Amino acid sequence: MLVNKLINHLQRRRELNQWLKEKRQDRYLANQLSEHIQNDIGLHHQANERPLTWKTVKEERREQASVGKERAGPGSA
């Protein structure tokens, strides 16, 4: 059971690393394109992206929990 958990974790890391590699390649290509082509494609009209990182499930849950707390209204008196 512990071995399966480890294998699943490693597989998930590989998938995330592959995704990150593809995103880095996309950004590199976008940086290499001429200004004219970027304007034609509409790259300048995209929202700024956050730095490419990925988080563990615990970090995502913690972040989602903190966002949920911020959205909550004031406590009843």
C-alpha positions in Angstrom: 0.0 0.0 0.0 2.8 2.4 0.9 4.6 1.5 -2.4 1.4 2.3 -4.4 1.2 5.6 -2.6 4.8 6.4 -3.5 4.3 5.3 -7.1 1.2 7.6 -7.4 3.1 10.5 -5.9 6.0 10.0 -8.3 3.7 9.7 -11.3 1.9 12.9 -10.2 5.2 14.7 -9.9 6.2 13.6 -13.4 3.0 14.8 -14.9 3.4 18.2 -13.1 7.0 18.5 -14.2 6.0 17.8 -17.8 3.3 20.4 -17.6 5.8 22.9 -16.2 8.2 22.1 -19.0 5.6 22.7 -21.6 4.6 26.0 -20.1 8.2 27.1 -20.0 8.6 26.2 -23.6 5.5 28.2 -24.5 6.9 31.2 -22.6 10.3 30.9 -24.3 8.7 30.7 -27.7 6.5 33.8 -26.9 9.6 35.7 -25.9 11.3 34.8 -29.1 8.5 35.8 -31.4 8.7 39.2 -33.0 6.6 42.1 -31.6 4.6 42.1 -34.8 3.7 38.5 -34.5 2.8 38.8 -30.9 0.4 41.6 -31.7 -1.2 39.6 -34.5 -1.6 36.6 -32.2 -2.9 38.8 -29.4 -0.3 37.8 -26.8 -0.2 41.4 -25.4 -3.9 41.2 -24.6 -3.5 38.3 -22.2 -3.5 38.8 -18.5 -0.2 38.6 -16.7 0.6 35.1 -15.6 1.8 34.2 -12.1 5.3 32.6 -12.0 5.2 29.0 -13.0 5.1 26.9 -9.9 3.1 24.0 -8.7 2.0 23.2 -5.2 1.4 20.2 -3.1 -2.2 19.2 -2.3 -1.7 20.4 1.3 -0.6 23.9 0.1 -3.5 24.1 -2.3 -6.0 23.2 0.4 -4.4 25.6 2.8 -4.6 28.4 0.2 -8.2 27.6 -0.6 -9.1 27.6 3.0 -7.6 31.0 3.5 -9.4 32.3 0.5 -12.7 30.9 1.9 -12.0 32.7 5.2 -11.4 36.0 3.5 -14.7 35.7 1.6 -16.7 35.2 4.7 -18.7 38.2 5.9 -18.5 39.7 9.4 -19.6 37.6 12.3 -23.1 38.1 13.7 -23.3 40.1 16.8 
